[in-house]
Amino acid sequence: MKKTTNSSPYQFEGRIPLSQAIPLGLQHVMAMFIGNLTPLIIVMGACGLTADAGFAELRTALLQNAMIIAGIVTLVQMFSIGPVGGKVPIVMGTSSGFLGVLNNTVAACGGGVIAYGAIMGACLVGGIFEGILGAFLKPLRKFFPAIVTGSVVIAIGLSLLGVGINYFCGGTGKNDYGSLPNLFIGMVVLIVIVLLKHFAPSRSIFSSSAILFGILAGYVVAIIMTLTMSHTGVTADGVKYTYSWVVNFDEVKNAAWIAVPSFIGFGKLSDVGISFHANAIIPIGIMFIVTAIETVGDISACVEGGMDREATDSELSGGVICDGLGSSFAALFGVLPNTSFSQNVGLVSMTKVVNRFAISMGAIFLVICGFCPKIGALMSIMPQSVLGGAAVMMFASILISGIELITKEPIGSREITIISVAIGLGYGLGATTGATSHLPYYVQLIFGGSGIVPCSLCAILLNIILPKKSKNAPYMWDMDEKDDVKRVDD
């Protein structure tokens, strides 16, 4: 008699039907696709590797590699190769956290393919360094209790709220940012997600894949608006511009059906060679320490939000090792560091879908997009407001996961102090533009641009310094507990 197993999208192990796995995997791709390509586009522009300068073929090849590498590293993260990979439902992709330091590196190295090669060399070295750090993470685990990781996860959630709203409004820097059509498209996506999540049959494909169907609905609305409404607007200065919600299929028409990826220094990437410069390796190496802390927070949030438990030592260690070595592997293909994507952590926390087979379908789809640029182009032209409708809800769910982490244990005066200082001073200092502008350059790399790292350092230091109360010591709320009960009774 053939043995059967009961598998569910809400269980990490086990194989679910393809009809269920494919849409669940695709919604992960939808959530991260634009974010996976954007950092690479920005850095190539900073280096002067533009289509107008004769680098169109190189740009296409690098974007193609970015999709393939994200899919491969995600599979390694979920299935693991020896100690590499945490066996957690984390989706990997091109990190935007390195953009600040990479822009400075470009200026220091003079721009062009030389600067890009120096960045790849620094990423190769920095990734190996992070991998070694991950191997020694277990003895450091005592410095990451729930109060610390919870504070870090809250900081990650807070840092993404603005990103989600920027997507929702059409994208930062767009002339039609916050326009009624952008807000309308975002609201369509959000409303469809909420309706399917709470009114579709419980745990049906419509409920579990609500994000995918919401994004598809928004995409269809954007296409209809493109066909029926004006494509251009005019600024206050009389300059014409194209609305950001317009879907332009020219990129899809011009993209090839099949393309073979190239290693750096060969084929389409022959113009770029890996080089090693201290002024690139040192600041980028510091950022790899930073991203290791963020990865610990992402994995903690993903496991807590999707599996209702704390991450194990092996999950954290394997995840950070994969983060590092995956980034070194990416550098060989001319791709920026590959790290855990907080967007997808939010998706896991919101849907509770953690099935490895389902998420691997999304990873495989990314690889296929890399070999078939036409599919990748179809995804890349999706208006940002479509993604924003899902992002505002997904990113907020990361914040909720952080709150759940820190409230697993009773919160006393010590815990409140740690959270308050870490979020108030640490996150506030890093997230406020210009707050660290007069500090030394390398201090700005750690504390500026993101509140995640200073929040993490504050939480870790306070957890070490502040004395722990005995188990019999009263918690802050114990003094008012009777009064609270009386007020409830009244």
MONORPE-V340478 format. One record per backbone hydrogen bond with DSSP energy under -0.5 kcal/mol. NH is the residue of the N-H (numbers start at 0). CO is the residue of the C=O. Records with the same first field share a line. If there is no record, write none. Layout:
# MONORPE-V340478
NH = CO ; CO
This chain:
# MONORPE-V340478
6 = 4
10 = 7
15 = 13
19 = 16
20 = 16
21 = 17
23 = 19
24 = 20
25 = 21
26 = 22
27 = 23 ; 24
28 = 24
29 = 25
30 = 26
31 = 27 ; 28
32 = 28
35 = 31
36 = 32 ; 33
37 = 33
38 = 34
40 = 36
41 = 37
42 = 38
43 = 39
44 = 40
45 = 41
46 = 42
47 = 43 ; 44
48 = 43
49 = 47
53 = 50
54 = 49
58 = 54
59 = 55
60 = 56
61 = 57
62 = 58
63 = 59
64 = 60
65 = 61
66 = 62
67 = 63
68 = 64
69 = 65
70 = 66
71 = 67
72 = 68
73 = 69
74 = 70
75 = 71
76 = 72
77 = 73
78 = 74
79 = 75
80 = 83
83 = 80
84 = 82 ; 317
86 = 76
87 = 76
89 = 87
92 = 338
94 = 336
98 = 95
101 = 97
102 = 98
103 = 99
104 = 100
105 = 101
106 = 102
107 = 103
108 = 104
109 = 105 ; 106
110 = 105
111 = 46
114 = 110
115 = 111
116 = 112
117 = 113
118 = 114
119 = 115
120 = 116
121 = 117
122 = 118
123 = 119
124 = 120
125 = 121
126 = 122
127 = 123
128 = 124
129 = 125
130 = 126
131 = 127
132 = 128
133 = 129
134 = 130
135 = 131 ; 132
136 = 133
139 = 136
140 = 136 ; 137
142 = 139
143 = 140
147 = 144
148 = 144
149 = 145
150 = 146
151 = 147
152 = 148
153 = 149
154 = 150
155 = 151
156 = 152
157 = 153
158 = 154
159 = 155
160 = 156 ; 157
161 = 157
163 = 159
164 = 160
165 = 161
166 = 162
167 = 163
168 = 164
169 = 166
170 = 165
173 = 170
176 = 173
177 = 168
178 = 168 ; 175
182 = 178
183 = 179
184 = 180
185 = 181
186 = 182
187 = 183
188 = 184
189 = 185
190 = 186
191 = 187
192 = 188
193 = 189
194 = 190
195 = 191
196 = 192
197 = 193
198 = 194
199 = 194 ; 195
203 = 200
207 = 203
208 = 204
209 = 206
212 = 208
213 = 209
214 = 210
215 = 211
216 = 212
217 = 213
218 = 214
219 = 215
220 = 216
221 = 217
222 = 218
223 = 219
224 = 220
225 = 221
226 = 222
227 = 223
228 = 224
232 = 240
234 = 238
237 = 234
240 = 232
242 = 230
245 = 242
247 = 245
248 = 246
250 = 247
252 = 248
253 = 249
254 = 250
258 = 370
263 = 331
264 = 268
265 = 262
268 = 265
269 = 266
271 = 268
274 = 116
276 = 274
279 = 276
280 = 276
281 = 277
283 = 279
284 = 280
285 = 281
286 = 282
287 = 283
288 = 284
289 = 285
290 = 286
291 = 287
292 = 288
293 = 289
294 = 290
295 = 291
296 = 292
297 = 293
298 = 294
299 = 295
300 = 296
301 = 297
302 = 298
303 = 299
304 = 300
305 = 301
306 = 302
307 = 303
308 = 302
315 = 311
316 = 312
317 = 313
318 = 314
319 = 315
320 = 316
321 = 317
322 = 318
323 = 319
324 = 320
325 = 321
326 = 322
327 = 323
328 = 324
329 = 325
330 = 326
331 = 327 ; 328
332 = 329
333 = 330
334 = 329
338 = 92 ; 336
340 = 90
341 = 339
343 = 340
344 = 340
345 = 341
346 = 342
347 = 343
348 = 344
349 = 345
350 = 346
351 = 347
353 = 8 ; 351
354 = 8
355 = 11
356 = 13
358 = 354
359 = 355
360 = 356 ; 357
361 = 357
362 = 358
363 = 359
364 = 360
365 = 361
366 = 362
367 = 363
368 = 364
369 = 365
370 = 366
371 = 367
373 = 255
374 = 371
375 = 368 ; 371
376 = 372
377 = 373
378 = 374
379 = 375
380 = 376
381 = 378
385 = 382
386 = 382
387 = 383
388 = 384
389 = 385 ; 386
390 = 386
391 = 387
392 = 389
393 = 389
394 = 390
395 = 391
396 = 392
397 = 393 ; 394
398 = 394
399 = 395
400 = 396
401 = 397
402 = 398
403 = 399
404 = 400
405 = 401
406 = 402
407 = 404
411 = 409
415 = 411
416 = 412
417 = 413
418 = 414
419 = 415
420 = 416
421 = 417
422 = 418
423 = 419
424 = 420
425 = 420
426 = 421
427 = 422
428 = 424
429 = 425
430 = 426
431 = 427
432 = 430
434 = 431
436 = 433
438 = 435
443 = 439
444 = 440
445 = 441
446 = 442
447 = 443
448 = 429
453 = 449
454 = 450
455 = 451
456 = 452
457 = 453
458 = 454
459 = 455
460 = 456
461 = 457
462 = 458
463 = 459
464 = 460
465 = 461
472 = 469
477 = 474
478 = 474 ; 475
479 = 476
480 = 477
483 = 479
484 = 480
485 = 481
486 = 482
487 = 483
488 = 484
489 = 485
